[in-house]
């Protein structure tokens, strides 16, 4: 069974919406307003979808975004659900407050290739001693970027070298421009000419030496 909606207002539904094994496609605004959305199947967010308010989204299947989705005030939990394959796939680009990848059945979580997941608060990866969770890239190398204040909790998890968890650049950070070799030479020449002018005004002899190779 699948459900498609152009908008969900959690503030008007007592703050809790549990869809069990029903798949969900969100095409409009999801207003959490401090509430929670839970389903044990796949959740898909169309390119026209948006999420407002703070709250919790708990998914027991794939989490797919067609484009990028900002969840700065939202905690997302990917967990065991109705998927008989015992795996969850994350697709698209996500920026979220907290992310939990949790399983008691040794679930595999497939992370999108490249830098497409940014966690601002807490990243939790948790399995069991007997059945650790597994992280795999969708292809190539996948990166989960941690914000400047983010923390990592990792327990009973198998993370291969092709899935990287590393600190990312702070939001809005820009690279510091640097000068090329010729730029430095140009500045040095300007400073030298200014120095010569100052020495002439002071009536001091000048001496310039050049080393040519």
N, C-alpha and C positions, 0 to 999 in steps of 0.2 A: 504494500500500500504506500502511496506517496501523497504528500500534501504540498500544494503550491500556494503561496500567499504573497500579496503585495504589501503587507504590513501586519505587524503584531504589536499590540500595545500591552505590555506586561502590567502597566499601572492599572489597567482596567480588568485584569484577570487574576486578582489577588496576588500578583507577583510570582506565580508559579505556573509553568506550562510544561507538562510531561506528555510526550508523544509516543512513548514506549518504542515499538519497532517500526513506527511510521517514518518514512523518509520525508525530509523537508527541503523545500526550495524557497528561499526568501528573495523576492524581487523588488521589494520596497524598503520601508524603514522598520527596523526592529527596535522598539523602545523598551529597554529593560527596566529602567526606573528603579533600580535596586532589586529587581526580581531575578528569576532564573528560567532558563530554557533547557530542558533535558530531553534527549531522545537516544534510543539504543541503535539507531540506524544512521544512514548518511545524511549529512547536512550540506546543502549547496547554497552559496550566496552569489546571486547574479551580479553582473557589472553595475546594475542599477541599485543594488542593495546598500544599505547603510545601517549602522548600529549606534544608537544614542543611549545615554544614561550608563550608570555603572551596574554591574551584576555578574552573573555566571552563565556560561554556556557549556553544557556537558554533553559530549557526543560519544556514542559507542560504535561509530563507524567511520567513514571517510569525512574529512572536512575539506571542502572544495570552495575556493573563491575564484570567480572569473574576473581577474584583475587584482587590485590591491584592496585590502580591508583594514581600516584603522580601528583597533579595539583598545585604545589607550587606557580606558577605565574598566576593562572587562577581564575577568579571569576565565580561561578556557581549559577544560579538562577533556582529554582524550583517554578513553578507558575501554574495558570489555563491553561488548554489546551483542547484538543479534547476528553479527557477521560470522558465518560458519568457518570462514577462512582464517579467523583469528588474526586479522591484520587491519591496520588503519592507515589510510593514505592522506597526506596533507598536500594540497595542490594550490597554487596561486601564491600571493604575497600577503603576509600577515604581520601586523605590528600590534602587540598586545601587552597588557599589564602583567599577567601571570600565565604561565603555561605548565600544565601537568600532564605527563605521559605516564599512565599508571595501568598495571595489569596484574592479575593473580594467575593468569593462564599462559604466561610467556608470549604475550602478544608482540607482533612486529609492527613498528611504526615507520612508515616510509616518508622521509623528509625530502622536500623539493630541492632539486639541484640549484646551486648558486646560493646567494645570500638573500633569502626570501622570507625568513622568520626573524623578527626582532622582539626580544623579551625585555621589558622595561623594569619589571619587579622581580619575580621569582620564577626560576625554571626548576621543576621537579621531575625527575626521571626515576620511577620506582617500580621494581618488580618484587619477586620473592627469591629466597635462597634456592629453592628447588626449580623455579621457573622464572629466570630473569627476563626482563623485557629486552627486545632487540631494536636497534635503530639502523636503518639502511637508507642510502641515498636513492632517489629516483633515477639517478644517472650521474656519472662523473663524481663530483664532490659537492656535498651539501653542507651549508654553514648555518648554525643557529647563533645569531649575534646577540650578545648581552649588552644592555644599556649601561651607562656609567655607574648606576646604583643597583644594578641587578645582582642577584645571588643565585647560586646553583646548589641544589640538593640532589645527589645521585646515589641510589641504593639498588644493588642487584640489577645492573644494567650492562648490556653488551653494546659498546659503541665502537665501530670500526674506524680506522684512520680516515676513511672517506666521508665521515660525518664529523665536522669540526664544531666545537663549542668555544667561542672566543669573544673577547670584549670587542664591541663595535664602537664607532665614532659617536660622540654625543649628538643628540638631535640638533640640526642646524649648523654643525661644525663644517668648516671649510678649510681646505689646505692653505698653508701659509705660503705665499709666493716667494720664490727665491730668484736670485740673479744668476744669469749664465756667466761663463768665463769672460765673454766680451763685455757684458754689463759691468762686471767688477773692474775690468781694465779701464772702461770709460769713466767710472766714478773716480778711480785712482788718478787719472789724467786731470780731471777737473780739480781735485783737491791739490794736485801738484801746482797747477797754474795759480790757484788762489794763494798757495803758500809763497810762490815766487813774487806775486804782487805785494804781499804783506812785507816780505824781506826787503824789496826795493824801496817801499815807503819808509822803512826803518833805516835805510842807508846801509844795509848789511850786504857783504859780498855773497854771491850765490854760486853754488857748485852742484852740477847735476852729473851723475854718473849713470851710464847705461851698460847693462850686461847683456851682450848679444850672444846667442848660441845658434 
